[in-house]
């Protein structure tokens, strides 16, 4: 799949500007008059530096693979790091009478299970969200290129928010299929005292009781939770980065150092995370209760919880998801920097569109 879209990515509007610079530089080199030694004069541009700067071409198989690896690290590490907060949040959702708030939830958990009890569910969390991150970030880059080529350069710019939404929704569809089994096991471990303490205990027990259905019965509510979450996560992040460089950062992105760019990434990620938590929280509450109870459907759980019930634990989730999303984008962008991957700047209006709109002199 990656190789089939690689050639399309080269002419893609999301392609890094350095590629065009390199191509133009070689063209200028061929057409330059010879110098004193008889060799073509090397044009005074940054083509050579640009060639050395990136480890692979935008849209290549290596590019997509490393983006997927960045997704593994960003999602797997961050979700595992906040397991204690996630555990308390899930328990507040499924048993609000016992766990009355975030601080009370931590207090009750520590009394009953000790400090070690706060790490319950770390293994399925790490495995599940690593797989999810691989698909989420890797396929997002793939679908963004595919849909952009379908739209063309001008429409890609005009409809970029819709493109971000469509690409992220498509990627998350597959990411949730990878996540569902581990998410189901994690919720059982965290919310059913005495059921199982480890993934090795929980997985065989779940399969024996309900078969494969136990691992995938929550995939539809997971789509309800994660697809709106991911659409907000990517679209809000992309447009926030664009706005920060346009209205807040006092200099163009090209003049910012790598650390300065990563700070912008972190801030934009946190802003996106707050909105992500709000739009996906009702479905998150349904998933938590559904994976705890045998034989219940999503509609039955939603009806029983009611409007007020689905918002239980929102404050904890805003803290968790805001921090989580900011760290995920920071790690993902850091991986791109470390492996010297192309990182296109915020989109600018194509010259052809400027001429159509009469914005050029």
C-alpha positions in Angstrom: 0.0 0.0 0.0 2.8 2.4 0.9 4.7 1.9 -2.4 1.5 2.5 -4.4 1.1 6.0 -3.1 4.8 6.9 -2.9 4.9 8.4 -6.4 1.7 10.4 -5.8 3.3 11.9 -2.7 6.1 13.5 -4.7 3.7 16.0 -6.3 1.5 16.3 -3.3 0.7 19.8 -1.9 1.7 18.5 1.6 5.2 17.7 0.2 8.0 19.5 2.0 9.1 22.7 0.0 12.7 21.4 0.1 11.8 18.8 -2.6 10.8 21.5 -5.1 13.9 23.4 -4.1 16.1 20.4 -4.8 14.5 19.8 -8.2 14.8 23.5 -9.1 18.4 23.5 -7.9 19.3 20.7 -10.2 17.5 22.3 -13.1 19.3 25.6 -12.5 22.6 23.7 -12.2 22.1 22.1 -15.6 21.1 25.4 -17.3 23.8 27.5 -15.6 26.6 28.9 -17.9 30.0 27.2 -17.3 32.4 28.7 -14.8 36.1 29.5 -15.2 37.1 25.8 -14.9 34.5 24.7 -17.5 32.2 23.2 -14.8 28.6 24.5 -14.5 28.2 27.2 -11.9 26.5 26.0 -8.7 23.5 28.2 -8.0 23.5 30.1 -4.7 20.6 28.4 -3.0 20.1 25.8 -0.2 19.6 22.8 -2.4 22.7 20.9 -1.2 21.8 21.6 2.4 18.3 20.4 1.8 19.5 17.1 0.3 21.6 16.4 3.4 18.9 17.5 5.9 16.3 14.8 5.3 16.8 11.0 5.7 14.1 10.0 3.2 11.7 11.5 0.7 8.2 12.7 1.7 5.7 10.0 1.0 8.2 7.1 0.7 7.7 3.8 2.4 10.5 4.6 4.9 8.7 7.9 5.7 5.4 6.2 6.5 7.2 3.4 8.4 9.0 5.9 10.7 5.8 7.9 11.1 4.1 4.7 12.3 7.0 4.1 14.7 6.6 7.6 16.0 3.0 6.8 16.6 3.9 3.6 18.6 6.1 5.6 20.9 3.8 8.6 21.3 0.7 6.6 22.1 2.2 3.5 23.8 4.4 5.5 26.3 2.0 8.3 27.1 -1.0 6.1 27.8 1.0 3.7 29.9 2.4 6.7 31.9 -1.1 7.8 32.9 -2.5 4.3 33.8 -3.1 5.4 37.5 -5.3 8.3 36.4 -7.0 6.2 33.8 -7.8 3.5 36.4 -9.4 6.0 38.7 -11.3 7.6 35.9 -12.7 4.2 34.7 -13.7 3.3 38.3 -15.5 6.6 38.7 -17.5 5.9 35.5 -18.6 2.4 36.5 -19.0 2.9 40.2 -19.7 6.5 41.0 -21.2 5.7 44.4 -17.9 4.3 45.7 -15.5 6.6 43.8 -17.0 10.0 44.3 -14.3 12.1 42.7 -10.7 12.0 41.4 -9.0 12.5 44.8 -11.4 10.3 46.6 -10.9 7.7 43.9 -7.1 7.7 44.4 -7.6 7.5 48.2 -10.0 4.5 48.0 -7.7 2.7 45.5 -4.6 3.2 47.6 -6.4 1.9 50.7 -7.7 -1.2 49.0 -4.9 -2.1 46.6 -1.9 -0.1 47.7 0.5 1.8 45.4 0.9 -1.3 43.2 -2.8 -1.4 42.5 -2.6 1.9 40.6 -0.6 0.1 37.9 -3.3 -2.4 37.1 -3.8 -2.8 33.4 -0.5 -1.4 32.3 0.3 -4.3 30.0 -2.8 -4.2 27.8 -2.6 -0.4 27.8 1.0 -0.4 26.5 0.3 -3.1 23.9 -3.1 -1.8 22.8 -2.2 1.8 22.5 1.1 1.0 20.8 -0.8 -0.8 18.0 -3.3 2.0 17.9 -0.6 4.6 17.6 1.0 2.7 14.7 -2.2 2.7 12.7 -3.4 6.2 13.8 -0.3 8.2 12.9 1.0 6.0 10.1 -2.4 5.7 8.2 -3.1 9.4 8.9 -0.1 10.4 6.8 -1.1 7.9 4.1 -4.7 9.0 3.9 -3.7 12.7 4.0 -1.6 12.1 0.8 -4.3 10.0 -0.9 -7.1 12.4 -0.3 -5.0 15.4 -1.1 -4.1 14.0 -4.5 -7.8 13.4 -5.1 -8.6 17.0 -4.3 -5.7 18.7 -6.1 -3.5 21.5 -4.9 -6.0 24.3 -4.7 -8.9 22.3 -3.2 -6.5 20.8 -0.7 -5.7 24.3 0.6 -9.4 25.4 0.6 -10.7 22.2 2.1 -7.7 21.4 4.3 -9.8 21.2 7.6 -12.2 18.7 5.9 -9.2 16.8 4.6 -7.7 16.5 8.1 -11.0 15.3 9.4 -11.4 12.7 6.7 -7.8 11.4 6.9 -7.9 11.1 10.7 -11.3 9.4 10.7 -10.1 6.8 8.2 -6.9 6.1 10.1 -8.8 5.8 13.4 -11.2 3.2 12.0 -8.4 0.8 11.6 -6.6 1.9 14.7 -9.6 1.0 16.9 -9.8 -2.5 15.5 -6.2 -3.0 16.6 -6.9 -1.5 20.0 -10.3 -3.1 20.9 -9.0 -6.5 22.4 -6.5 -4.9 24.7 -8.9 -2.1 25.7 -11.5 -4.7 26.7 -9.0 -6.6 28.8 -7.7 -3.4 30.4 -11.2 -2.3 31.6 -11.9 -5.8 33.0 -8.7 -5.7 35.0 -9.2 -2.2 36.3 -12.9 -2.2 37.1 -13.8 -5.7 38.3 -12.0 -6.4 41.6 -10.9 -10.1 41.8 -11.5 -10.8 38.1 -7.8 -10.8 37.1 -4.7 -8.9 37.9 -2.7 -9.4 34.7 -3.3 -9.7 31.0 -2.2 -13.3 31.1 -5.0 -14.1 33.5 -7.7 -11.8 31.9 -7.4 -12.8 28.2 -7.9 -16.6 28.6 -10.7 -16.0 31.1 -12.5 -13.6 28.8 -12.2 -15.9 25.8 -13.5 -18.9 27.8 -16.6 -16.9 29.0 -17.6 -15.1 25.8 -15.3 -16.2 23.0 -13.9 -13.6 20.5 -17.0 -11.4 21.2 -15.5 -10.4 24.5 -12.6 -8.7 22.8 -14.6 -6.9 20.0 -18.0 -6.2 21.5 -16.7 -2.8 22.4 -15.4 -1.9 19.0 -18.5 0.1 17.9 -18.6 2.3 21.0 -14.8 2.6 20.7 -15.4 4.0 17.2 -18.0 6.3 18.7 -15.4 7.5 21.2 -12.2 7.5 19.3 -13.2 8.6 15.8 -14.6 12.0 17.0 -11.6 12.2 19.4 -9.1 11.7 16.7 -10.8 13.9 14.2 -10.6 16.7 16.8 -7.1 15.8 17.7 -5.7 16.1 14.2 -7.8 18.8 12.7 -7.6 21.1 15.8 -3.9 20.5 16.1 -3.1 21.3 12.5 -5.2 24.5 12.5 -3.9 25.5 15.9 -0.3 25.2 14.7 -1.2 27.2 11.7 -2.8 29.9 13.9 0.1 30.0 16.4 2.6 30.7 13.7 0.4 33.2 12.0 -0.8 35.2 15.1 1.4 34.3 18.1 4.9 33.3 17.2 6.8 36.5 16.3 8.8 35.0 13.5 8.2 32.5 10.6 8.5 28.8 11.3 11.6 28.6 9.0 13.4 31.0 11.3 12.5 29.1 14.5 14.9 26.6 16.0 13.9 22.9 16.4 13.3 23.3 20.2 11.1 26.4 19.5 9.1 24.5 16.9 8.6 21.6 19.4 7.3 24.1 22.0 4.7 25.2 19.5 3.8 21.6 18.9 3.3 21.0 22.6 1.1 24.0 23.1 -1.0 23.2 20.1 -1.3 19.6 21.3 -2.6 20.6 24.7 -5.2 22.9 23.2 -6.4 20.1 20.9 -6.4 17.7 23.8 -8.9 19.7 25.8 -11.4 19.7 23.0 -10.7 16.0 22.3 -11.6 15.0 25.9 -15.0 16.9 25.8 -16.2 15.5 22.5 -15.3 11.9 23.2 -16.2 11.6 26.9 -19.8 10.4 26.7 -18.7 7.4 24.5 -15.8 6.8 26.8 -18.2 6.4 29.7 -20.3 3.9 27.7 -17.2 1.9 26.7 -16.0 1.6 30.3 -19.4 0.3 31.6 -19.9 -2.0 28.6 -16.6 -3.8 28.9 -17.3 -4.3 32.6 -20.8 -5.9 32.2 -21.6 -9.1 30.4 -24.6 -9.2 28.0 -25.2 -5.4 27.9 -25.5 -3.4 24.7 -24.3 0.2 24.1 -27.8 1.5 23.8 -28.8 -0.1 27.1 -25.8 1.4 28.9 -26.4 4.8 27.4 -30.1 4.8 28.5 -29.2 3.7 32.0 -26.5 6.3 32.5 -28.5 9.2 31.3 -27.2 12.6 30.3 -25.6 13.4 33.6 -24.1 9.9 34.0 -22.1 10.0 30.8 -20.2 13.1 31.9 -18.9 11.6 35.2 -15.1 11.8 35.4 -14.8 14.6 32.8 -12.4 16.7 34.8 -10.0 13.8 35.3 -10.2 13.0 31.6 -9.5 16.6 30.6 -6.4 16.6 32.7 -5.4 13.2 31.3 -6.2 13.8 27.7 -4.9 17.3 27.5 -1.5 16.2 28.9 -1.6 13.0 26.9 -2.3 14.7 23.5 0.3 17.4 24.1 2.9 14.8 24.9 1.9 12.6 22.0 2.4 15.4 19.5 5.6 16.4 21.1 7.0 12.8 21.0 5.7 12.3 17.4 7.3 15.5 16.2 10.5 14.8 18.1 10.8 11.4 16.4 10.5 13.2 13.0 13.2 15.6 14.1 15.5 12.7 15.3 15.1 10.7 12.1 15.4 13.8 10.0 12.0 13.3 8.3 10.4 16.0 6.1 8.2 18.2 8.3 6.2 20.5 5.9 5.5 24.0 7.3 1.8 25.2 7.8 0.1 25.3 4.4 0.1 28.5 2.3 -2.3 29.5 -0.5 -1.0 28.2 -3.9 0.1 30.9 -6.3 -2.5 29.7 -8.9 -5.3 30.3 -6.3 -3.9 33.7 -5.4 -4.1 34.7 -9.1 -7.7 33.5 -9.4 -8.6 35.5 -6.3 -6.7 38.6 -7.5 -4.4 38.5 -4.5 -1.2 38.9 -6.5 0.3 42.1 -7.9 
